[in-house]
Structures are given as C-alpha cells and as structure tokens.
Amino acid sequence: MFRHVAGSAIALVLSLLLVVEPADAGPREKLGYGRLVTNDYFGDGKDRWRTGSLTSSRVWGSEWTGQSPARFGDLIELRLSSEIIVPSNVSRPAAGDRPYAGALSIGAHTHFMWQGFDAALGADMVVTGSGTGLGSFQREVHKILGATVPSQSTLDDQIAGGLHPTIVGEMSRELAVTPNLHLRPFLEGRAGAETLVRAGFDLTFGQVGRGDLMVRESVTGQRYRVVRNEEVTGFTFLLGADIAHVSDSIYLPEDRGYELTESRDRLRAGVHWQGHGSSAFYGVTYLGEEFEAQTEGQLVGSLRVKFSF
C-alpha cells in the first residue's frame, strides 16, 4: 500500500517539476553544478558502516537572484547519488552487524520560498542490490589501494535488490545573528528508502556561500554549493547538529532482526574557501549509532575541490 501511494506521489511531484514553466520569465538555463564526496577515509579511516557516498546536483532555472524563487517549480535540481554501506569488518562480519548495501538514486527537486521560509521538495528513485555494481566496484578499488576487500559472502548477504521511491522535503529559515554570523534552523522529512523526521540547525561564520544555492547531502547533512557567488573570497566556517526519529530503513531490514535506535544524531563542522576562480570545502561529521547492536558512532569526512586554470 505504501509503495503504491509513494509511487503515485513521486509521479505527481516529478510531473509538476518537469512541466511547470516560470511565469513572466524566459526559458530555463543551467544555473549551476555541485558535488560532494563523503568517505570515512577522510574521517576516522576505519572503513565501516556509512563508508562512502557521492552526490551531485545540476540546477536549471530562468535566473538566480541570490535566493530561491517564489514559485514552486521555477528552479529544478537533478540530483544523482551513490552510497556504499558496509559492516565494520567487510571480510568477516560479526554476527548482528549491519548488512552490506549499495544504493544508486536519481531524483528531481525544486527549491522555492514559502511564507518566508526556504523550502525544498522532491522525489528520488533509489535502486539497491548487487545489480548496482557497487559491490564489484568497491572490490576492485580496494584491490588497487591494498585495502581489505569485501568477501563474496559479505556481498552475497547484502540487502535485496529493489526500487524504492522516496519523497524528500525540507523547510529552513536563515537568521542573521550578526552580519557575519547566521543561524539556520531546519526541519526535514523523508518517506521511502528511509522514513524519518529530522530537526536541526546550521551555524555559519563568514561571507563565502552567502547568496548561494546550497543543497543538503543526505548522509551527513553537510550543505554543498550548487549555484555560487564567486565574487566573495575568503573562508566561511560552519557548525551543525541534528537529531532524527527513523521509523523504517531498507538498509536495516526488520525481517532480519535489526532494531533501530530511538534517535539518530549527527554533529558536523566544516570550512568553505573561495579564491579567485577556485574553491574548496572540507567537512567532518559524527554519525551516531543507527541500530541497537552498533557499538559506537563514526567520523566521516566530506570533500569538494574546484580549480580553474
């Protein structure tokens, strides 16, 4: 029943995103591109659990004025992502540790202003299972790097293949504490691959990123720049935290006996740098326990570098 309703809702959202044309504006053009690589190699280096992901966004619209447009559907984001989730020992997992999971997703999202809030709404189709090829990809990369290779039994025990329609929505509001210090509380909801509600905040100090369109990466909550104001140079430092209640997750199947933690916590910090034609971002995020048998949290790092020559 849920899959039918979610699938119908996603079809409606996608159709609205793709057919809505801006009123009193010209045709859409590409406004920006952003990406973020996250890996525990950049964090605690322990190759476990939420071990790696890659997210990229391409945005189209009639123009960018330094804030999201007022109309739903004026600005369209195509979001692509991949993620690999592993047990803490990929060659010989302990009993009760989480199963291997590879996931690819593609989605359409729109960003707009509503009642003074920054709003984002969209839908993703998440594909899981051995057919994604992520397990084979990780084995080959680890062989090249001389890292521990996932065993065949680990890959054979990965979560089942399937299509998982997912709806994502967020509302936030930026509050100026001082001219250089801004606080952004937010609420997020997801239904599909993972069903959750989340509340948190982002605190930024600096001018880099002001007037940008920034998109929240799903694993860490780090916000990456997609439509950028490159005239402002220097550094912006950030801190953030959030807590979520997760009611369902395909990555921790209930029918396999996994019990979700009562809450899921994240703490993050990072720095944006903008130079003349070049930019970079590095962030580190603490991810709290996601299932009752998980012994501790983990640290992952996120990286994005852009050079112009």
URBEL-V777608 format. One record per pair of residues at least 12 apart in sequence whose ideal C-beta (glycine too) atoms are under 10 Angstrom apart, sorted by the first residue. I is the first residue (numbers start at 1). J is the second residue. D is the distance in Angstrom with one decimal. If there is no record, write none. Layout:
i-><I;I>
j-><J;J>
d-><D;D>
This chain:
i-><2;2;2;2;2;3;3;3;3;3;4;5;5;5;6;6;6;6;6;6;6;6;7;7;7;7;7;7;8;9;9;9;9;9;10;10;10;10;10;10;10;10;10;10;10;11;11;12;13;13;13;13;13;13;13;13;13;13;13;13;14;14;14;14;14;14;15;16;16;16;16;16;16;17;17;17;17;17;17;17;17;17;17;17;17;17;18;18;18;19;20;20;20;20;20;20;21;21;21;21;22;22;22;22;22;22;22;22;23;23;23;24;24;25;25;25;25;25;25;26;26;27;27;27;28;28;28;28;28;28;28;28;29;29;29;29;29;30;30;30;30;30;31;31;31;31;31;31;31;31;31;31;31;31;31;31;32;32;32;32;32;32;32;32;32;32;32;32;32;32;33;33;33;33;33;33;33;33;33;33;34;34;34;34;34;34;34;34;34;34;34;34;34;34;34;34;34;34;34;34;34;35;35;35;35;35;35;35;35;35;35;35;35;35;35;35;36;36;36;36;36;36;36;36;36;36;36;36;36;36;36;36;36;36;36;36;36;37;37;37;37;37;37;37;37;37;37;37;37;38;38;38;38;38;38;38;38;38;38;38;38;38;38;38;38;38;38;38;39;39;39;39;39;39;39;39;39;40;40;40;40;40;40;40;41;41;41;41;41;42;42;42;42;42;42;42;42;43;43;43;43;43;43;43;43;43;43;43;44;44;44;44;44;44;44;45;45;45;46;46;46;46;47;47;47;47;47;47;47;47;47;48;48;48;48;48;48;48;48;48;48;48;49;49;49;49;49;49;49;49;49;49;49;49;49;49;49;49;50;50;50;50;50;50;50;50;50;50;50;50;50;50;51;51;51;51;51;51;51;51;51;51;52;52;52;52;52;52;52;52;52;52;53;53;53;53;53;53;53;53;53;53;53;53;54;54;54;54;54;54;55;55;55;55;55;55;55;55;55;55;55;55;55;55;55;55;56;56;56;56;56;56;56;56;56;57;57;57;57;57;57;57;57;57;57;57;57;57;57;57;58;58;58;58;58;58;59;59;59;59;59;59;59;59;59;59;59;59;60;60;60;60;60;61;61;61;61;61;61;61;61;61;62;62;63;64;64;64;64;64;64;64;65;66;66;66;66;66;66;67;67;67;67;67;67;67;67;68;68;68;68;68;68;68;68;68;68;68;69;69;69;69;70;70;70;71;71;71;72;72;72;72;72;72;72;73;73;73;74;74;74;75;75;75;75;75;75;75;76;76;76;76;76;77;77;77;77;77;77;77;77;77;77;77;78;78;78;78;78;79;79;79;79;79;79;79;79;79;79;79;79;79;80;80;80;80;80;81;81;81;81;81;81;81;81;81;81;82;82;82;82;82;82;82;82;82;83;83;83;83;83;83;83;83;83;83;83;83;83;84;84;84;84;84;84;84;84;84;84;84;85;85;85;85;85;85;85;85;85;85;85;85;85;85;86;86;86;86;86;86;86;86;86;86;86;86;87;87;87;87;87;87;88;88;88;88;89;89;89;89;90;90;90;90;90;90;90;90;90;90;90;91;91;91;91;91;91;92;92;92;92;93;93;93;93;93;94;94;95;96;96;96;96;96;96;96;97;97;97;97;97;97;98;98;98;98;98;98;98;98;98;98;98;99;99;99;99;99;99;99;99;99;99;100;100;100;100;100;100;100;100;100;100;100;100;100;100;101;101;101;101;101;101;101;101;101;101;101;101;101;101;102;102;102;102;102;102;102;102;102;102;102;102;102;102;102;102;103;103;103;103;103;103;103;103;103;103;103;104;104;104;104;104;104;104;104;104;105;105;105;105;105;105;105;105;105;105;106;106;106;106;106;107;107;107;107;107;107;107;107;107;108;108;108;108;108;109;109;109;109;109;109;109;109;110;111;111;111;111;111;111;114;115;115;116;117;117;117;117;117;117;117;118;118;118;118;118;118;118;118;118;119;119;119;119;119;120;120;120;120;120;120;120;120;120;120;121;121;121;121;121;121;122;122;122;122;122;123;123;123;123;123;123;123;124;124;124;124;124;124;124;124;124;125;125;125;125;125;125;126;126;126;126;126;126;126;126;126;127;127;127;127;127;128;128;128;128;128;128;128;128;128;128;129;129;129;129;129;129;130;130;130;130;130;130;131;131;132;132;134;134;135;135;135;135;135;135;136;136;138;138;139;139;139;139;157;159;159;159;159;159;159;160;160;160;162;162;163;164;164;164;164;165;165;165;166;166;166;166;166;166;166;166;167;167;167;167;167;168;168;168;168;168;168;168;168;169;169;169;169;169;170;170;170;170;170;170;170;170;171;171;171;171;171;172;172;172;172;172;172;172;172;172;172;173;173;173;174;174;174;174;175;177;177;177;178;179;179;180;180;180;180;180;180;181;181;181;181;181;182;182;182;182;182;182;182;182;182;182;183;183;183;183;184;184;184;184;184;184;184;184;184;185;185;185;185;185;185;186;186;186;186;186;186;186;186;186;186;187;187;187;188;188;188;188;188;188;189;190;190;190;190;191;191;192;192;193;193;193;193;193;194;194;194;194;194;194;194;194;194;194;194;194;195;195;195;195;195;195;196;196;196;196;196;196;196;196;197;197;197;197;197;198;198;198;198;198;198;198;198;198;198;199;199;199;199;199;200;200;200;200;200;200;200;200;200;200;200;201;201;201;201;202;202;202;202;202;202;202;202;202;202;202;202;203;203;203;203;203;203;204;204;204;204;204;204;204;204;205;205;205;205;205;205;206;206;206;206;206;206;206;206;206;206;207;207;207;207;207;207;207;207;208;208;208;208;208;208;208;208;208;208;208;208;208;208;208;208;208;209;209;209;209;209;209;209;209;209;209;209;209;210;210;210;211;211;211;211;211;212;212;212;212;212;212;212;212;212;212;212;213;213;213;213;213;214;214;214;214;215;216;216;217;217;217;217;219;219;219;219;219;220;220;220;220;220;220;220;220;220;220;220;220;220;221;221;221;221;221;221;221;221;221;221;221;222;222;222;222;222;222;222;222;222;222;222;222;222;222;222;223;223;223;223;223;223;223;224;224;224;224;224;224;225;225;225;225;225;225;228;228;228;228;229;230;230;230;230;230;230;230;230;231;231;232;233;233;233;233;233;233;233;234;234;234;234;235;235;235;235;236;236;236;236;236;236;237;237;237;237;238;238;238;238;238;238;238;239;239;239;239;240;240;240;240;240;240;240;241;241;241;241;241;241;242;242;242;242;242;243;243;243;243;243;244;244;244;244;244;244;244;245;245;245;245;245;246;246;246;246;246;246;246;247;248;249;249;249;251;251;252;252;252;252;252;257;257;258;258;258;258;258;259;259;259;260;260;260;260;261;261;261;261;261;261;261;262;262;263;263;263;264;264;264;264;264;265;265;265;265;265;265;266;266;266;266;266;267;267;267;267;267;267;267;268;268;268;268;268;268;268;269;269;269;269;269;270;270;270;270;270;270;270;271;271;272;273;274;275;275;275;276;277;277;277;277;278;278;278;278;278;279;279;279;279;279;280;280;280;280;280;281;281;281;281;281;282;282;282;282;282;283;283;283;283;283;284;284;284;284;285;285;285;285;285;285;286;286;286;287;287>
j-><165;191;192;195;248;162;163;164;165;192;165;165;167;191;123;164;165;166;167;191;192;195;123;125;163;164;165;192;165;123;165;167;191;192;107;108;122;123;124;125;165;166;167;191;192;123;165;123;73;107;108;109;110;121;122;123;165;167;168;169;107;108;122;123;125;165;108;72;73;108;110;121;123;72;73;75;76;77;78;107;108;109;110;121;122;123;73;76;108;73;71;72;73;74;76;110;62;71;73;74;61;62;63;69;71;73;74;75;62;71;74;62;71;61;62;63;69;71;74;62;63;60;61;62;59;60;61;62;63;74;75;76;60;61;62;63;64;58;59;60;61;227;58;59;60;61;62;63;64;75;76;77;213;226;227;228;57;58;59;60;61;64;77;212;213;215;225;226;227;228;56;57;58;59;78;225;226;227;228;306;55;56;57;58;59;77;79;212;213;214;215;217;223;224;225;226;227;228;281;304;306;54;55;56;57;58;80;81;215;217;224;225;226;303;304;306;53;54;55;56;57;81;215;216;217;219;220;222;223;224;225;226;281;283;302;303;304;52;53;54;55;56;217;224;301;302;303;304;305;50;51;52;53;54;55;83;217;218;219;220;222;283;285;300;301;302;303;304;51;52;53;54;84;300;301;302;303;52;86;287;298;299;300;301;145;147;300;301;303;282;283;284;299;300;301;302;303;220;283;284;285;286;287;298;299;300;301;302;284;286;297;298;299;300;301;299;300;301;88;298;299;300;86;88;89;90;138;142;147;148;150;85;86;87;88;89;90;97;98;294;296;298;85;86;87;88;97;98;251;287;289;290;291;294;296;297;298;300;83;84;85;86;98;101;219;220;251;285;287;290;298;300;83;84;85;86;87;88;90;138;298;300;82;83;84;85;86;134;138;141;219;300;81;82;83;84;85;103;217;218;219;220;300;302;80;81;82;83;84;217;79;80;81;82;83;105;215;216;217;218;219;220;222;224;302;304;78;79;80;81;82;215;224;226;304;77;78;79;80;81;107;109;213;214;215;217;224;225;226;227;76;77;78;79;80;226;75;76;77;78;79;109;110;111;213;215;226;227;74;75;76;77;78;73;74;75;76;77;110;111;213;227;74;75;75;211;212;213;226;227;228;229;211;210;211;212;213;227;229;111;112;113;118;174;211;212;213;110;111;112;113;114;117;118;119;120;213;227;110;111;112;113;112;113;114;110;112;113;110;111;112;113;114;119;121;110;112;121;110;111;112;109;110;111;112;120;213;227;108;109;110;111;122;107;108;109;110;111;120;122;213;215;226;227;106;107;108;109;122;105;106;107;108;109;122;123;124;168;215;217;218;226;104;105;106;107;124;103;104;105;106;107;124;126;217;218;219;102;103;104;105;127;132;133;134;137;101;102;103;104;105;126;128;132;134;193;218;219;251;100;101;102;103;132;134;135;137;138;141;150;98;99;100;101;102;103;128;134;158;159;219;251;252;290;98;99;100;101;102;135;138;148;150;154;155;158;99;100;101;150;154;157;294;295;296;298;148;150;151;154;135;138;139;142;147;148;149;150;151;154;155;148;149;150;151;153;154;148;151;153;154;150;151;153;154;157;293;295;293;256;257;258;291;292;293;294;154;258;291;293;294;295;159;249;251;252;253;256;258;290;291;293;294;154;157;158;159;160;251;252;253;256;258;130;134;135;138;150;151;153;154;155;156;157;158;159;251;128;129;132;134;135;158;159;160;193;249;250;251;252;253;127;128;129;130;131;132;133;134;135;136;137;138;155;158;159;161;126;127;128;129;132;134;159;164;193;250;251;125;126;127;128;129;131;132;133;134;124;125;126;127;128;164;166;192;193;218;123;124;125;126;127;122;123;124;125;126;165;166;167;168;121;122;123;124;125;121;122;123;124;168;169;170;215;122;170;213;214;215;226;227;171;171;173;173;170;171;172;173;174;186;187;170;171;172;173;174;184;186;213;214;169;170;171;172;173;168;169;170;171;172;186;188;213;215;216;167;168;169;170;171;189;166;167;168;169;170;165;166;167;168;169;191;192;164;165;166;167;168;190;192;193;218;163;164;165;166;192;193;162;163;164;165;166;192;193;194;250;161;162;163;164;193;158;159;160;161;162;163;164;193;250;251;158;159;160;161;162;163;155;156;158;159;160;161;161;162;158;161;155;158;150;152;154;155;156;158;150;155;150;155;151;152;154;155;256;249;250;251;252;253;256;250;253;255;193;250;193;192;193;194;250;191;192;193;190;191;192;193;194;195;218;250;189;190;191;192;195;188;189;190;191;192;193;216;218;187;188;189;190;191;186;187;188;189;190;198;215;216;185;186;187;188;189;184;185;186;187;188;200;201;202;216;223;185;186;187;186;202;204;210;201;203;204;205;205;207;210;204;205;206;207;210;236;203;204;205;206;237;202;203;204;205;206;207;209;210;236;238;201;202;203;204;200;201;202;203;204;214;223;238;240;199;200;201;202;203;242;198;199;200;201;202;216;221;223;240;242;199;200;242;200;216;218;221;242;244;244;218;244;246;248;247;248;248;250;218;248;249;250;251;218;244;246;247;248;249;250;251;252;260;264;290;245;246;247;248;249;250;244;245;246;247;248;249;260;264;243;244;245;246;247;216;221;242;243;244;245;246;263;264;266;241;242;243;244;245;216;221;240;241;242;243;244;265;266;267;268;239;240;241;242;214;216;221;222;223;238;239;240;241;242;268;270;237;238;239;240;241;269;223;236;237;238;239;240;270;272;235;236;237;238;239;271;232;234;235;236;237;238;271;272;273;274;229;232;233;234;235;236;272;274;225;228;229;230;232;233;234;235;236;237;271;272;273;274;275;279;281;223;224;225;228;229;232;236;238;272;274;279;281;229;232;236;227;228;229;231;232;224;225;226;227;228;229;230;232;236;272;274;225;226;227;228;229;226;227;228;272;227;240;242;268;283;285;302;266;285;287;300;302;240;266;267;268;270;283;284;285;286;287;300;301;302;240;241;242;244;266;267;268;283;285;287;302;238;240;266;268;269;270;281;282;283;284;285;300;301;302;304;238;240;268;270;272;281;283;270;272;281;283;302;304;272;274;279;281;304;306;272;274;279;306;274;274;275;276;277;278;279;306;308;274;276;274;273;274;275;276;277;278;279;272;273;274;275;271;272;273;274;270;271;272;273;274;281;269;270;271;272;268;269;270;271;272;281;283;267;268;269;270;266;267;268;269;270;283;285;265;266;267;268;269;286;264;265;266;267;268;263;264;265;266;288;261;263;264;265;266;288;290;260;261;262;263;264;260;261;262;263;264;290;291;260;260;264;290;291;290;291;290;291;292;293;294;291;293;290;291;292;293;294;291;292;293;289;290;291;292;288;289;290;291;292;293;294;289;292;288;289;290;287;288;289;290;291;286;287;288;289;290;297;285;286;287;288;297;284;285;286;287;288;297;299;283;284;285;286;287;300;302;282;283;284;285;286;282;283;284;285;301;302;303;283;284;304;305;306;306;307;308;308;306;307;308;309;305;306;307;308;309;304;305;306;307;308;303;304;305;306;307;302;303;304;305;306;301;302;303;304;305;300;301;302;303;304;299;300;301;302;297;298;299;300;301;302;298;299;300;299;300>
d-><9.6;8.1;8.7;8.7;9.0;9.6;8.9;8.3;7.1;8.8;9.8;9.5;9.9;9.2;8.7;8.6;4.7;7.4;6.5;6.3;5.6;9.5;9.6;9.4;8.9;10.0;5.0;9.6;9.1;7.3;7.8;5.8;8.4;9.5;8.7;9.3;9.1;3.9;8.2;7.3;4.4;7.7;6.4;10.0;8.2;8.4;8.6;8.7;9.9;9.3;7.4;8.8;8.5;6.9;6.6;4.5;9.8;7.0;9.7;9.7;8.5;5.4;8.6;5.8;9.1;9.8;9.7;7.4;5.9;9.3;8.1;9.3;9.9;8.8;5.8;9.7;5.6;8.8;9.5;9.5;4.5;7.4;5.4;8.7;7.1;8.2;8.7;7.6;6.8;8.0;7.8;6.9;3.0;7.4;8.5;8.0;9.0;9.9;8.0;8.5;7.4;4.7;8.9;7.4;6.6;7.9;4.5;8.6;9.8;6.7;8.4;9.1;9.5;8.5;3.7;7.1;8.5;8.9;7.1;5.3;8.0;9.4;10.0;7.1;9.5;4.3;5.6;5.9;9.5;8.4;8.4;6.9;6.6;7.4;7.3;8.3;9.9;6.8;7.3;5.6;8.8;9.9;8.9;4.8;6.3;5.2;8.9;7.7;5.0;7.5;9.6;9.5;7.6;8.1;5.0;9.8;8.0;7.7;4.9;9.1;9.2;7.4;9.3;8.5;6.5;9.9;8.0;4.7;3.6;6.4;7.3;7.0;5.3;7.4;9.9;9.8;6.7;8.8;9.4;9.6;8.6;6.9;5.0;8.3;8.1;9.4;9.9;9.1;8.3;8.1;6.4;9.8;9.7;5.0;5.4;3.6;8.0;7.9;9.7;7.4;9.4;7.1;6.6;4.0;7.3;9.6;9.1;9.7;9.9;9.7;7.1;9.8;8.9;9.9;6.1;9.2;8.3;7.6;5.2;7.9;8.9;9.3;8.6;9.9;5.1;9.3;8.3;6.5;9.1;4.2;9.3;10.0;7.5;8.5;5.4;7.6;5.2;8.0;7.7;5.4;8.3;9.5;9.8;9.9;9.0;6.8;5.2;6.8;9.3;8.0;9.2;6.6;4.8;7.6;7.8;8.6;6.7;9.7;5.7;5.8;7.6;8.6;7.8;5.5;7.0;4.5;7.8;9.9;6.8;4.3;7.7;8.9;9.3;6.6;6.5;8.2;7.9;7.1;9.6;9.3;6.3;7.0;4.8;7.4;9.2;8.9;8.7;7.3;9.8;7.6;9.0;7.6;9.0;6.9;2.5;7.0;5.8;9.7;9.7;5.9;7.4;8.7;9.1;7.0;3.7;4.2;4.2;8.7;9.3;9.4;9.5;6.0;4.1;7.7;8.7;8.6;10.0;9.1;7.5;6.9;8.5;9.9;7.2;8.5;9.2;6.9;9.8;8.5;6.6;6.7;9.9;9.5;6.3;7.1;4.0;7.7;8.0;8.8;9.3;9.7;10.0;6.4;6.5;6.7;7.7;6.6;8.8;6.6;9.9;7.5;9.3;7.6;9.5;7.2;9.8;9.0;5.5;9.0;7.6;8.7;5.8;8.7;9.7;9.9;5.6;8.5;9.3;9.3;5.7;8.1;6.7;6.2;8.8;5.6;6.8;5.1;9.8;9.7;8.5;8.4;8.8;8.0;8.5;7.1;5.0;8.8;8.8;9.4;8.1;9.5;9.1;8.2;6.5;6.5;4.0;7.3;8.9;8.8;7.6;7.9;5.1;8.4;8.6;8.9;8.4;6.6;5.2;7.9;9.6;9.7;6.9;7.3;4.2;8.1;8.6;9.0;8.0;9.6;5.1;7.2;8.1;9.7;9.6;7.5;9.5;10.0;8.8;7.4;5.2;7.3;9.5;9.7;9.2;9.3;9.9;5.3;7.0;5.1;7.8;9.1;9.8;8.2;8.9;9.8;5.1;9.5;7.7;9.7;4.9;9.5;9.0;7.1;4.8;8.2;8.2;8.1;6.4;7.0;4.9;7.8;9.5;9.2;9.9;8.1;6.4;8.5;5.4;5.9;9.8;7.4;5.0;8.1;7.9;9.7;5.8;3.9;6.8;9.2;9.4;8.9;9.1;8.5;6.6;8.3;9.3;8.7;9.0;6.7;9.8;4.9;9.6;9.1;8.7;8.2;3.9;8.3;9.1;9.2;7.2;9.4;9.9;6.7;7.8;9.3;7.5;9.9;8.6;8.8;4.4;5.2;5.2;9.1;9.7;5.8;7.6;8.2;7.0;9.8;9.1;7.9;5.8;7.0;6.6;5.1;8.3;9.2;6.3;8.8;6.0;9.4;5.0;9.7;8.0;8.2;7.6;5.3;7.6;9.6;7.5;8.8;6.7;9.1;6.0;5.2;6.9;9.8;7.7;8.8;6.4;7.6;5.9;8.9;9.2;8.4;7.1;4.4;7.0;6.6;8.2;7.1;8.3;6.8;7.2;9.7;7.6;7.6;6.1;8.2;9.7;7.6;7.3;4.8;7.5;5.9;7.2;9.9;6.8;9.0;7.3;9.9;9.3;9.7;8.2;7.3;5.5;8.1;9.5;8.0;7.4;5.0;8.1;8.2;7.9;8.8;8.2;7.2;8.9;7.7;6.9;5.1;7.6;9.7;7.7;9.8;6.5;9.0;7.7;7.5;4.9;8.2;8.2;9.2;9.7;9.8;8.1;10.0;8.2;6.6;9.0;8.1;7.4;5.6;8.0;9.3;5.4;8.0;8.3;5.7;10.0;9.2;6.8;8.3;7.1;4.2;7.8;7.6;10.0;9.7;9.1;8.6;9.3;5.6;9.4;9.5;7.9;8.8;5.5;7.9;9.4;9.5;8.0;9.9;6.9;7.6;10.0;9.2;7.0;6.7;10.0;9.1;6.8;9.0;8.5;8.0;9.6;9.0;7.9;9.9;9.4;8.7;10.0;8.2;9.4;8.2;9.0;5.7;7.3;4.3;7.0;5.6;9.1;5.4;6.8;7.0;4.8;9.1;7.1;9.6;6.8;8.5;8.1;9.5;8.4;8.4;5.9;7.7;8.8;9.4;8.9;9.8;7.9;8.4;8.8;9.1;4.4;9.3;9.9;9.9;9.1;7.0;8.1;9.3;9.3;9.8;7.1;6.1;9.7;9.4;7.0;7.6;6.2;8.1;7.3;8.4;5.6;5.8;5.5;9.7;7.8;8.1;7.5;7.0;8.4;9.4;9.2;6.7;9.1;6.6;9.6;9.8;5.2;6.0;8.9;6.5;3.9;7.4;9.8;6.4;8.8;9.5;8.7;9.3;5.9;4.7;9.8;10.0;9.8;7.9;4.9;9.1;9.8;8.9;6.7;7.3;7.5;8.9;4.5;7.6;3.1;5.5;9.2;8.2;7.9;8.9;6.8;8.6;9.5;5.5;6.8;5.1;8.9;6.9;7.6;8.7;8.3;7.2;8.4;7.8;9.0;7.4;4.7;8.1;9.8;9.4;5.0;8.7;7.3;4.6;6.3;4.4;6.9;9.4;8.5;7.4;9.8;7.8;8.8;9.9;6.7;5.8;8.8;8.4;5.5;5.6;3.2;6.7;8.6;9.5;7.6;9.5;7.5;10.0;5.7;6.5;8.3;9.8;6.8;2.7;7.7;8.2;7.0;9.3;9.5;8.0;6.4;9.3;6.4;9.6;8.2;9.2;9.5;7.6;9.1;9.6;6.7;9.6;4.9;6.7;5.1;9.6;9.3;9.4;8.0;7.2;4.9;6.6;7.1;8.2;8.4;9.6;9.5;7.6;7.2;5.3;8.1;9.9;7.6;6.8;4.7;8.0;8.4;9.7;8.9;9.9;7.9;8.0;8.0;7.4;4.8;8.0;9.3;9.8;9.2;7.7;5.5;7.8;9.5;6.7;6.8;5.4;7.2;9.8;10.0;8.4;8.6;7.7;4.7;8.2;6.5;9.2;7.4;7.8;8.9;6.2;7.4;5.8;7.5;9.0;9.4;8.6;7.4;4.2;7.7;5.5;6.9;4.3;9.1;7.9;7.8;7.7;6.0;7.7;9.8;8.2;5.8;7.1;5.9;5.5;8.2;6.6;7.8;6.5;8.3;7.1;7.2;6.1;2.2;6.4;9.6;6.7;8.3;6.4;9.8;9.5;6.4;5.3;9.7;9.6;8.0;9.7;9.2;6.4;9.4;8.3;4.4;9.4;6.5;9.4;8.1;6.0;8.9;9.3;9.0;9.9;7.8;9.5;9.9;6.3;6.3;8.8;6.4;8.7;8.4;7.9;10.0;9.4;7.5;9.9;5.5;4.3;9.0;5.8;9.0;5.5;8.4;6.3;6.8;2.8;4.8;7.6;8.8;9.5;9.6;7.9;7.0;4.9;6.1;9.5;7.5;7.5;5.3;8.3;8.2;9.9;9.3;7.8;8.6;7.1;5.1;7.9;9.0;5.9;6.9;4.5;7.7;9.4;8.7;9.7;6.5;9.4;6.7;5.2;8.1;9.1;5.3;6.6;3.6;7.5;8.7;9.4;8.9;8.0;8.8;9.6;6.5;8.0;9.9;9.8;8.8;8.8;9.3;9.6;8.4;10.0;9.3;8.8;8.5;9.9;8.8;5.8;6.2;6.7;9.3;8.9;7.4;7.5;5.2;8.8;10.0;8.3;7.4;5.2;8.0;9.2;9.9;9.4;7.9;9.6;9.7;6.2;7.6;5.5;8.2;9.2;6.3;4.4;7.7;7.4;9.5;8.6;9.7;8.5;7.7;7.4;4.7;8.3;9.9;9.8;8.1;7.3;6.0;6.9;7.2;7.9;9.0;9.7;9.3;7.7;5.5;8.4;9.6;7.9;7.5;9.3;8.6;7.8;7.8;9.8;8.1;8.9;8.9;9.9;9.2;8.7;9.0;8.5;9.5;9.0;7.5;5.2;7.7;8.6;9.0;6.1;8.9;6.9;4.6;7.1;7.2;9.1;9.8;9.4;9.7;9.6;7.0;4.9;4.3;7.6;9.6;4.8;6.3;4.3;6.7;8.2;8.2;9.7;7.4;9.8;6.6;5.6;8.7;8.5;10.0;8.2;5.3;7.0;3.8;7.9;8.8;9.9;8.0;8.7;9.8;6.3;6.4;7.8;9.3;9.8;6.8;6.5;5.6;2.4;6.7;8.3;9.4;7.4;9.7;9.4;8.7;6.4;6.5;7.3;9.1;8.8;8.1;9.1;6.5;6.3;7.6;4.3;8.7;8.9;8.4;9.9;8.9;6.6;4.7;6.6;8.9;9.7;8.9;5.6;7.2;4.7;8.1;8.8;9.4;8.5;8.9;6.7;4.9;7.5;8.5;9.9;8.9;6.5;5.6;3.1;6.0;8.4;8.6;7.3;9.7;9.5;9.0;4.9;8.9;6.6;9.2;6.7;10.0;9.1;8.7;9.1;8.4;9.4;5.6;7.3;5.7;6.3;4.0;9.5;9.2;4.8;7.1;4.5;9.9;8.0;9.5;8.1;9.7;6.1;8.1;7.9;8.2;5.1;8.5;5.4;8.1;9.8;9.2;6.9;6.7;8.0;8.8;8.8;4.4;9.2;7.9;9.5;4.9;7.3;6.0;5.3;5.7;9.5;9.4;10.0;9.2;9.8;7.7;4.9;3.8;8.2;9.8;6.7;8.5;9.2;9.6;9.6;9.7;9.8;10.0;9.2;9.3;7.0;8.9;7.9;7.6;7.3;8.6;9.1;6.7;10.0;6.0;9.2;7.0;8.9;4.0;9.4;7.3;6.4;9.1;5.7;6.2;8.6;5.7;9.5;5.3;9.4;5.9;9.5;7.0;9.5;9.9;8.3;7.7;9.4;5.8;9.5;6.1;8.0;9.8;4.7;9.2;6.4;9.6;9.8;4.9;9.4;7.9;8.2;9.5;8.9;9.5;9.5;9.2;9.7;9.2;6.6;9.0;7.9;6.0;7.1;8.8;7.4;7.3;7.9;9.1;9.8;7.8;7.2;8.9;8.5;6.4;9.1;8.3;7.3;9.3;7.3;9.6;9.3;8.9;9.8;6.3;8.5;5.1;5.9;6.5;9.8;9.7;9.1;9.1;7.5;6.6;8.8;5.9;6.8;5.4;8.0;8.9;7.0;4.4;8.2;8.2;9.3;7.7;7.5;5.3;8.1;7.6;6.6;5.0;7.2;7.4;9.5;7.4;8.2;7.2;5.3;8.3;7.8;7.5;4.6;7.6;8.3;9.0;8.5;7.6;6.7;5.0;7.2;9.8;9.2;8.8;7.6;5.3;8.6;8.6;5.4;7.1;5.3;7.8;8.6;9.9;6.7;4.5;7.9;7.9;9.5;9.8;9.2;9.7;7.6;6.2;7.7;5.4;7.8;9.2;8.2;5.5;7.5;9.7;7.8;8.0;9.5;7.6;8.5;8.2;9.2;6.7;5.1;9.8;9.8;9.6;10.0;9.2;9.2;5.2;8.0;7.6;9.8;6.3;4.4;7.6;9.7;6.9;5.9;7.5;7.4;5.1;6.0;6.3;6.1;9.8;7.5;9.9;9.1;7.6;9.2;10.0;8.0;6.0;7.8;5.8;9.7;7.8;8.0;3.6;8.3;9.8;7.7;6.0;6.7;5.9;6.8;9.2;9.2;7.0;4.3;8.7;8.2;9.0;9.6;5.9;7.0;4.1;7.3;9.3;9.5;8.4;9.6;6.5;5.9;8.0;9.1;6.2;2.8;6.9;8.3;9.3;7.1;9.9;7.5;10.0;9.1;9.5;9.5;9.6;9.1;9.0;8.4;8.7;8.0;3.7;8.4;8.2;6.1;4.8;5.6;9.0;8.0;7.8;4.9;8.6;9.0;8.0;6.9;4.7;7.1;8.6;7.3;7.0;4.5;7.8;9.1;6.8;7.1;5.6;8.2;8.8;9.1;7.0;4.4;8.0;9.1;6.1;7.3;5.2;7.6;9.9;9.1;7.1;5.4;7.7;6.8;7.5;5.7;8.4;7.7;6.4>
